């Protein structure tokens, strides 16, 4: 039987933009077992002196996560940051209204800063613009970033942190367009609040970068008027606009599910167009950059989450167990962002541990890598450099929601300093291997270092604590390069990473 074929041309001149390392960020919210039982578990056999799980630290270091958004999420819109600083024994337990639990506040700003240093990441700090506003936000920046000699900076020093944390990236609230959000606002209400908050935060520390809230998702009735109104208020005072999206396969239609990254492509393009409209309206010379600070597959745990008892501490919420097909869509979503690396500069896979996460743990026990761990890890470790636009010819298919879905989804990253090229490629075909031919004549003196493949005979296969190696990449790919022409077989329903280096 004739195998399907795809082709691609890769040229150094077809540069999209520099990949900001923060594109591979993640997210830890005070939600479920992300913090308590996830990154932190006092008394765990593998916990350090502060209670942070060293096994989890090691897995996060494998991912080379450059930045982590904290402490929310919906949580932040009802959070008093002062509850999470000072002596732990004196901290208040609170009803956590966003997720219906009790927050112990054992972990707060300073402890999270300590943990971030242990894993080698930066912090993307979020401020509460739901129940609070500019005053509390400016105080938090002073507490975190001002050296000394003022009330809030000296309070931090009295808490044992002589040197400022110097958090450079800050989110102005979370999903403020959502009726589910504590302190939900109209676009004008939020825009005015975000503007005044941005002003005082940057007066305290002019070096920080700020992210304004875009729509919670593109299905919101207020999309994209929300973005236009918010940017009308904040354009000159913020550096990024946020995007959030999650996809699911509740109707069990794999072909349609794997095409949903096309929706993400269109979402990104729509937001860029809205940003550029406001740029034109304001006669500005500044391009607004994007922060895709929540994205993932999320649907497996929806039913079980409805049964969780309210007002418990760190219940198992949003604990999706991911399959191979979920990992393939995560790979396609990473590719979507790399295709607009000129504008999408930050992103946060939501979330990092236990809560819709690449890493899972057992309380008092072990930890393991979910299927989605691997495309995320491949991109984060090997996707640093300049994103190149490949010219692709691919067979296509139609699905329930999409037409002309390419079987081949691919992104290219060229790291000139290290003389390396990485090809990320997903074969969406449910039945057949895709034979890929790549014109790489500008890289004729390169060699194939690795062709890693994530595949399984069962596209619903997942990893568990008992079987953590069920779905893992193997190095058995057949990619070969000769005289600037690369050939490779991409198995059906597979994630592929092909690494090239100068001979």
N, C-alpha and C positions, 0 to 999 in steps of 0.2 A: 504494500500500500504506500502511495506517495505521501511523505511527511509534509506538513505545512511548513512554509518558509517565511522568514522575516529578514529584513536587511536594515542596516543602519550606517550612516556616515557620521564620523566624529572628527571635528576640526578644532584646533586651538583657538581659531578666530571667532568661533561661534560661542562667545562667552555670554552667559546670562548675568552673572554677578558673583562676587565673593560670598562664600558660605560663612556666615557668622557662626562661630562654634555654639552660640546659645540657641541655634536652631534645634539642638539635640537636648534641650532642657527637659525637666520633669516637674512633678508637683507632689507636695505632701500637705494634706489638709487634716485638720482635727476631725476626722470622720472614720467611723468603723475602727478597724485595727491598723490604720496607716501609721499612727504614732504609737499608741499603746498596744503592744503585741507585735508591732511591725518594726520600726526603727529602734524602739525603746521597750525593754522588758526587764525591769529590775528583778534580780534574782535568777535570771536565765543562766544556764551553765556557761553560755558563750557571751555573757554581757561584760562590758568593761566597767571601770570604777564608777562611771556615771549612769550605768544601766543601758547603754547603747549596745545593741546586738552586733558583735563583730562579724558574724557570718553574713549578716545583711550588708554591713559596710563593705565587705569583700566583694559581694555580688554587684553592688552599686559601682564600685571602683572598676569592675570589668566593663561596665557600660560607659565609663568615662563621662559621666553626666556633668555638664559645664555649669548649670544653674538650676535651682529648684525653687519653685513658687511656694509661698508659705504666708499665713496659716490657712488660707482658703481663697476661693471657694465660698459657697453659701455660708459657711461657718463665720467668715470674717465680718459679715454684715451685722452680727450681734455680739461681736467680741470686744471686750474691754482689755486692751493690751496690758494695762497695769495689773490685771489679775495674774499674769504669767511672769512677773518679775519679783525679785526679793526672795526671802527665805521660803523654801518650799513648804515648810510646816505651817506657815502663816497664810498660805494661798487659799482662796475661797473655791468651794465647789459651786458650779453654776448649772442651772437648767440650760441645755444647749438646744435652742428652739429650731434651728435649721434642720437637724437630723433626729430630734427627739430623744436625746441621750443626756447623760450627766457628764460634764467636763470637769476633771479634777484639777487641771492647770498645773500638773506636775512638770510638764514641759512647756516652756514659753520661749520668748525671744532669745534670751542669752543661751539657754541650753541648745536651741536650734542652731545658733551661730557656732557653738562648739562642735555640734554634730557635722555641720557643713564643712568645717575644717578637717575633720577626721576623714570624710569621704572625698575631699578635694574639690568641692563645688562652691559656687557663689550662691547668694540668696537673692531671690526676687521677692521682696517684701510687699505685702498687701495691707492697705489701710482700710478701716471701717468707714464707709460713707453711707451705711444704712441707718444705724441708730446714732451715728456720731458725725463729725465733720472736720473742718479745717483746724480747729484748736487741738483736738487730740492727735491729728496727723502731724502737725508741726512739732508737737511735744515728742512724738515717737521718733521723728527724724533727729531731733536734738538729743534724745536719749541714746540713740544708736550711733550717730555720726559726729556729734560735736566733741572735741577733745576733752575739755574740762572748764571749770570756772563758772558754770551756770547750774541752775537747780537740777534740770533733768540729766545733764551730763555727769554732774557730781553724784546724783542718785545712782546712775549706772556704776560709777566707780565704787560707791559704797556697797554695791552688790557683788563686787569682786572682779569687775571688768575695767581695769585701768585704761586700756586702749580702746578707742572707738571701733565699732564693727565695720564702719564704712560700707554699708550696703549701698550699691550704686543704682539698682533697678527697683522701681516701686510701682505697684498697681493701685490706681485710684478707684478702689472698690471692686465689686464683682457682680456681673450680670444684673445691673440695676434696672434693666428694662423688664425683668421677669416678675410677674405678680407673686410668685412663690418667694421672692427675695424679701428678707427683713428690710424695711425702709424703701421698698419699691418706689421709683420716681418716674415722672415723665422725662422725656428727652431734655426739655428745657430746664426742669428742676435739677436733673443730674448734671447737665452741662454747666449750669451756673455754679453748682457746688464743686464740681471737679475743677473748674477754672480757679475759683478762690482758694481751693485746697492746693492746687498746683503752685500757685503764686507763693503762698507762705512756705510750702515745703522747699521750694527752690531758693527762697530768701534765707532759709536756715542753712541749706547746703546747695550751692549753685552747680555742683558737679553731678548731681543725681539725674537719672533719666526716668521719665514717667510714662505710664501706659494708661490710656483712657479706655473705658468700657465700650466696646462695640456691642452689637446684638448678641443675645445668648445663643441664637442659631438663626439661620436664614428663613426658617418657617415662621418666625415671629411676625405678627400683623404689622408691627412698626418698622420692620426691616425695609429698606435701607434709609428711610427717613430718619430713623434714630441716629445712624452714623452721621448723616449730613448735619443734623441739628447739634449734636454733641460737638462735632468738629467746628461748627460755626462759632461755638463758644470757646473751644480749647485749642484750636489749631496752633496758635503761636506759643503755647505754653507746655505742650506735651510732645513726646517723641515717637510714640507708638500708639496704634489703635488695636484693640484685642479682637480676636475671632475665636469662637468656640464651635465645635461640632462633634457629634458622636453618631456612629452608624451601627445598625443591628441587622440581624437576619432572622427576624421573628417568623417570617413566612417560609423559611427554609428553602430559599431560591438562591443557590450558590452563584449562578451566572449573574444574576441581578445584583447580589450582594457585592461581588468583586468589582462591579462596575461603579460602585458608589463613590469612588475617588474622583470620577468625572464630575460629580456634584461638588466635590471639594474644589476642583479646578475652577469651576464656574463661580463658586462662592468667593474665592480669592480674587478673581478677575473683577467681580462686581464691587467688592470693597475697594480695590485699587481705583476703579473708575469713580467711585463716590469720593474717595480722598482727593483725587485729582480735580474733581469738580470744585471742591472747596478751595483747593490750591489756586485754581483759576479765578474763582470768585474773590479771593482775598489778594489776588495779584502777588502771591507768595513765591519765593524761590525755593522753598523747602519742600522736599518730598516727604510725605508722612509714611513711615515704615510700619510694618505689621508685626504683631505678636500673637501667634496662634497658640495662646497659652492654656487652652484645653482642647485636646483631641484624642480620640481613641475609638475602639469598638466597645459598646456597652449595651447589653440587653439580656445576657444569660441570667443575671441575678434578680431581675425585676419582680418575679413572683415571690421568691423567698424573702425579699426585703419587705414585702407587705406584712409578713408574719412576725417581724421583730418586735419584741416587747419594748415599750417606751420606758425611758428614764433608767436605762441600765448603762454601765460603763463599758465603752469600747466593744459593742456587739459586732458580730461579723456582718458588716454591711457592704454591699456592692462587690461581693467576692466572685466575680466572673471567672470561670475556668475556661481558658482559651483553647481553641482548636487550631489546626493547621490553616484552615481557610481564614480564620481571624488574623493569623500572622501574615497571610498574603495581602489582606486588605490594609493592615498596618504598614506593610512595605509599600503598597501603592500610595498610601497617604503621605508617607515620607517622600516618595518620588514627586507627588504633587507640590510639596513645599519646595523641594530642590528646583523644580521647574520655574519657580518664581523667587529664587534666592536673591534677586535684586531688590525685592521689597519685603519678603517674609524673612525677618532677621532673627526673631526669637520664636520658640515654640516650646510647649510643655506637654509631653505625653502624660495624660491624666489617668491614673496616678502612678506612684512609684512602687509602693509595697502594699500588698493585700487588697487594696481598694482599686478595682479595675486596673490591675497592675501586672507588670512583667515579672515581679518577684512575689512569691508567696511564702508564708511562714506558718509553723505550728506553734502555738503558745507552749513554751517549755520544751519545744522540740526543734526540728530541723527547718530548712528552707530549701526552695528549689526555683528553677527558672521556668517560666511559662513559655509557650510557643512564641508569643510576641516579643520576648526578650531578644531573640536572635536577629531579626531585621533591624531592630532598634540599635542593638550593639554593633552590628556591621556598619550601619550608617554613621553612628557616633564616632567610632574608632577610625574608620577608613574613608569617611565622607567629608574630610576637611580639605579646603582648597577653593577652586573656582568651579562653579556649576557650568557645564557646557550644554548647549542645546543640540541634541542628536537629531538628525534627519532620519525619520523612521518610516519604513514601509512594512505594514503588518496586515495579516488577515483580520477581519472584523466580524463581530456578531451583534445581533440585536437582543435585548432583554426586555423584561416587562416595563421598565422605566427609561431605558436608554437605547439609543440607536448608534450604530457604527462604533461599538466598543472595541478598541484594539486588543487583540490577543496578547500583544507585547506591550508592557508598560515599562519604561526605562528612564533612568537618569544617569548622568556622567559627571564625575568630579575629578578635576585635574589638579594635582598638587605639584606645582612647578618646582618648589623648593626641594621636594623629595624625589622629583622625577618619577611620579607615580600617577597612574590613571586607574580609577575604580568605576566599573560598570555595575549598576544595580538594575536587575531585570526580573520582572514577574511574568510568567506564562499563565494567563487566565484560562487557557483551554482545559476543559474538563476531561477531554478524551485523548489528546494527541501531544506528542513531543513537538516542539517548535525548533526548527533548524535555523539558527541565527548566523548571518554573514555580516561582518562589520568591516567597513573601509576605515582603516587606521593609518593611512599612509604617512601622516605627520609624526606618527609614533613607530616608524618602521624598525627602529633599533631597540624597541622594547621587547620584553618577554613576559609570558604568563607566569605569575607568581602563585596564583591560587584561583581555582574555580570551586567555590563553596555552594552547596545546594541544600535548601531546606525543603523536604518533600516527605510524603508518607502515602502508602497505598490507601489509607483512609483519611479523607479530607476533614473528618470530624475528630480525628485523633488529637489527644491532649497529653500533657504531662501531669504527673501527680507526685506526692511525696513518696509513694511506694514505687513509682515508675518514672523517675525524673528524666530518663534518657529516651523516652518513647519518640519524641519529635525533636530532633537536634540536627544541626547542619552536618553534612559530610563533605569531604574534600575530593569526592569522586567525579567531579565535573570534567568534561573532555575538551574544554576550551584550548585552542591552539592558535598561535600567531606565526605567520610566515609572510615575509615581504610586505608588511603593512596590512595584511588581510587576516582577520580573525574569524574562526568558525567555532561554533559551540552548539551543543544540543541542550535545549532547555526543557526538562521533563514537564509533563502535564501538571498543572496546579503546583508550581514551584516558585520559590524565591531563590534568586541566583546572585552571587557576588563574584565578579571576575576582576581580579587585581592584576595590574600590569606594572612593570617597573623597567627602567632603563637598564639594558644589559651591561 
